[in-house]
Amino acid sequence: MSMPDSEHWPGDRSAEQPGWRTWVEEHAPRFLMFARQKSRAEADAQDLVQEALIEACRRQPDGEPPPVTLVYATIHRRAIDWARRDRRRASREQTAAPPPDACWFDAALEDRELAQWAQQALEKLPDAQREVLSLKLWGGLTFSEIGAALGISANTAASRYRYGLEELRKLTRGVLI
Amino acid sequence: MNEPDLESLERDLRRLRPAASDEFVNRLVSSRPRRAVEPVATPKPGLFDRVRLSLDRAGFWLRWCAAPAVLVCLIGMLWFRPEPPPTLVDASGTNRAHQLTEVPAGAGEVEIEHDLVDSYEMVADLPSGVPVRFRLDKWHDTVVYRDPQTGLAVERRSPRFEVVPMSLASY
């Protein structure tokens, strides 16, 4: 899936401002990490991030980069919309295994084994726990912000995080510790 | 549940950095939407609205122009005061004005007429907000002098403006 050309503005140089690029370079991997938890295919996750980012930017009246919590919330809502709109896509995402070349982490040489095991363990977690873990560990959000992005309470987000971490510890026992 | 185990696992997982290809980052950078400024369609004013707007504007300027107009009229009245009668010069070039003043004119030799040509009334607000009302009378004064000895007649017409303050009670 690719974005329609109408989403781009020909001749617009504002998109290439250094501040915007720096902001994207900092947050794009985190957004993509969260989107991967919502869609198992890498291409769909990228499209999800792009659509959510464009939508969040359009909501900003001052043209500044949108709040990251808003982008996460938009990714979450768009993923639900996609699943409802296209059942075939949802079915495909539930059955399809992630492509072997889609590595979720940019790990150094000494952490590659850890990254591989973490990715495999995360894929075995329930969706609700996995998305909270993603937002907390790599998105840098607080439980309150996670709750706002996912439409749950901060306590629920905290408990999902703890259960997810415990499940992850069971799955990675003997590998990381 | 062993808390140190969880903390250690959390610390190890935080060490990992999510990956995103340069191609994807460039795609996001170039997909930033521009703020679209859509022209707001303003309804075209109808004839009634245009007339009302014109009257409002005219009324605004008339209110502010009334007081200066009164001042201009007063200055004009002082500036165009009736001048003294012209001196009469005969063919020999001698000035006969002196002779004329020496000869007293009879009552029947000078005719004076005052004709009221026009009259305006105006109401204005001073810059201090106090309303004022004036009546402006425009007169034509005609003075005719006849010399019974020579049969010479001299006629002079001069306009005259009269500004009369009026009460607002009857307005």
Interface residues (C-beta under 8 A of the other chain):
Chain A: M3 E7 H8 W9 D12 S14 A15 E16 W20 R21 V24 E25 A28 P29 R30 L32 M33 Q46 V49 Q50 L53 I54 C57 R58 G63 C103 W104 F105 D106 A107 D111 L114 A115 A118 L133 L137 W138 R162 L165 E166 L168 R169 T172 L176 I177
Chain B: M1 D5 L6 S8 L9 E10 D12 L13 R14 R15 L16 R17 P18 A19 A20 F24 V25 R27 L28 V29 S30 S31 R32 P33 R34 R35
